[in-house]
Amino acid sequence: MTNNPVSVVLVHGAWHDSWCWHLVGQRLSAAGVAWTAPDLPMNSLREDQEIIRGLVSDPGRDFVVVGHSRGARVMSFASFGAPSVRQLIFIACDVPEAGRADDPERKRMPLAPRAMVPTADGYTVIDPALAGQFFYGDCDPALAAAAISRLRPTRSETDADVAGLDVGWKSVPSTFVLSRRDNCVNPDDQRRVAAKVGRLVELDSSHSPMMSQPDAVAAVILDRVRAVGRR
């Protein structure tokens, strides 16, 4: 048993930046919990997971790491063999296997081919006219508009990009937060992969519950922070 303080690392998904966590972060701060949410370059999963791995390498702290969408893949690779990571929280995502850039069984949502626009240099961008429906269906319109204005390109990836990387969720206690009204990641796929990690919380939310339901997301995180603190 350790007496290390518990910190939270919030990992954003594809096309987003750390701003998407600001409402959850406010609630963590109000509860006296230290947290950080880095801006990932999104040029490669390997590079991004190295950034998160660096953040969770402090032997004097315990960490709860939260990954939304693509951020859950980044989190999974970064947490492998990281002894300070005590809990993982997956939100509206797949749960990757070692060396997999994506879930091969994943069923693409009908809106995805129109919303995700490939670029000539190997990235994808989101059509701003479809982003609200794709990501923010139950968000306040002003909040959604602000989020859409911040969307960034994300590089497309293959299994070769993550060859040799293993996943931490097989050894770290994990929770899956499922978004029932998700138009980006199929809720049926979420339910299927959630069975890998065991503990399931369901929200009646869009793909972005950290913005539409920050109280609920913060409550899940704080529950896991307390679980680590009781170790």
Secondary structure, 3 states (H helix, E strand, C coil): CCCCCEEEEEECCCCCCHHHHHHHHHHHHHCCCEEECCCCCCCCHHHHHHHHHHHCCCCCCEEEEEEECHHHHHHHHHCCCCCCEEEEEEECCCCCCCCCCCCCCCCECCCHHHHEEECCCCEEEECHHHHHHHHCCCCCHHHHHHHHHCCCCEECCCHHHHCCCCCCCCCCCEEEEEECCCCCECHHHHHHHHHHHEEEEEECCCCCHHHHCHHHHHHHHHHHHHHHHCC
